[in-house]
């Protein structure tokens, strides 16, 4: 089977839903070619969300998410279902799995939830009718017709409902199944057919800011928070983006920056730094050279124009904070916090110094944890979002905006704390 679209660097998050024991885990294992999820005939075997990151060519990097059954009747069922429902905000594609020959009220309730989310977020849907080998052709065809009629009826009752969906037949007992490649090819074709063409466009972090053969300097501190033997993800992705745009990339530590810029015959087109040294960069970069931070570039990359402007407005909320105000620090990644941790120690310290408000209250949430109730917060500060996708970043921001809660991101908040002239300088291309 041949495909026409080009793989991209952004990860496609595919979240698999369904009631218990319909074969969700078997499908994850079949697609991944590994025993990613535990498979058993016992209902409720998948008790927690399982994620598998892999390369699915020609689509590119994907994250397959196997969720617990949304009809779990056990004592822990409510907690499992709540955790599963968090992935409604993460998914780029929803996959609903059902058994061939069965389309009961539990299936319908789950599908309705997915259709509602799909309607508001334009999330495409793949319906997989699994265990087709256990029924005859007539029962299989009947399952297809029931699903088609159910979705069509939902679309007819809402003229604004423009759902992209595909229905596939599967038999996924094992990764060694003789028809594995056939099923995977059908799955990939369905993904390509229903996924927005915008997703398959060549995405760029800073390509719209530079031209071919421009020189870009990246200032990367090697400190206690730098991972041993490698660079962090935003730095690596920006290096690749510069190369993809045929520009010239110079990577230095802050101690080498002045030497590097003095050696150049012409000034660089752009300088990018880690937010923690933004004041050093601005003070040592000649006027006329655009300079910004990795985190601010990722704020553009992981959101949209509306959200990005809300981030800028949110940073200005620092000037309005009062003693006793509660601030949420939202980290996308989970890591062991060090004594000088950026989210837990440095940002609160800088904010207190800038605002001169010592009794501000800071609360940190990591990974996929994000409060359902935002009413108590005077400000939300999202990290650079390098470990979560655009869908989740925008969903979090939208919840804040709907509640009227100011929201910004690490790079903008740190720049603001370092001084208004620094804040203006790193945003001059975007204001």
HELIX and SHEET records of a PDB file:
HELIX    1   1 UNK A   24  UNK A   32  1                                   9    
HELIX    2   2 UNK A   77  UNK A   85  1                                   9    
HELIX    3   3 UNK A   86  UNK A   88  5                                   3    
HELIX    4   4 UNK A  105  UNK A  121  1                                  17    
HELIX    5   5 UNK A  132  UNK A  134  5                                   3    
HELIX    6   6 UNK A  137  UNK A  156  1                                  20    
HELIX    7   7 UNK A  180  UNK A  194  1                                  15    
HELIX    8   8 UNK A  197  UNK A  200  5                                   4    
HELIX    9   9 UNK A  207  UNK A  209  5                                   3    
HELIX   10  10 UNK A  233  UNK A  244  1                                  12    
HELIX   11  11 UNK A  254  UNK A  256  5                                   3    
HELIX   12  12 UNK A  257  UNK A  263  1                                   7    
HELIX   13  13 UNK A  275  UNK A  277  5                                   3    
HELIX   14  14 UNK A  278  UNK A  284  1                                   7    
HELIX   15  15 UNK A  294  UNK A  301  1                                   8    
HELIX   16  16 UNK A  305  UNK A  315  1                                  11    
HELIX   17  17 UNK A  316  UNK A  320  5                                   5    
HELIX   18  18 UNK A  342  UNK A  346  3                                   5    
HELIX   19  19 UNK A  347  UNK A  355  1                                   9    
HELIX   20  20 UNK A  390  UNK A  403  1                                  14    
HELIX   21  21 UNK A  410  UNK A  418  1                                   9    
HELIX   22  22 UNK A  420  UNK A  426  1                                   7    
SHEET    1   A 6 UNK A  50  UNK A  56  0                                        
SHEET    2   A 6 UNK A  60  UNK A  66 -1                                        
SHEET    3   A 6 UNK A   8  UNK A  17  1                                        
SHEET    4   A 6 UNK A  93  UNK A  99  1                                        
SHEET    5   A 6 UNK A 124  UNK A 130  1                                        
SHEET    6   A 6 UNK A 165  UNK A 169  1                                        
SHEET    1   B 4 UNK A 248  UNK A 252  0                                        
SHEET    2   B 4 UNK A 215  UNK A 219  1                                        
SHEET    3   B 4 UNK A 270  UNK A 273  1                                        
SHEET    4   B 4 UNK A 290  UNK A 293  1                                        
SHEET    1   C 4 UNK A 361  UNK A 365  0                                        
SHEET    2   C 4 UNK A 326  UNK A 330  1                                        
SHEET    3   C 4 UNK A 379  UNK A 382  1                                        
SHEET    4   C 4 UNK A 407  UNK A 409  1                                        
END                                                                             
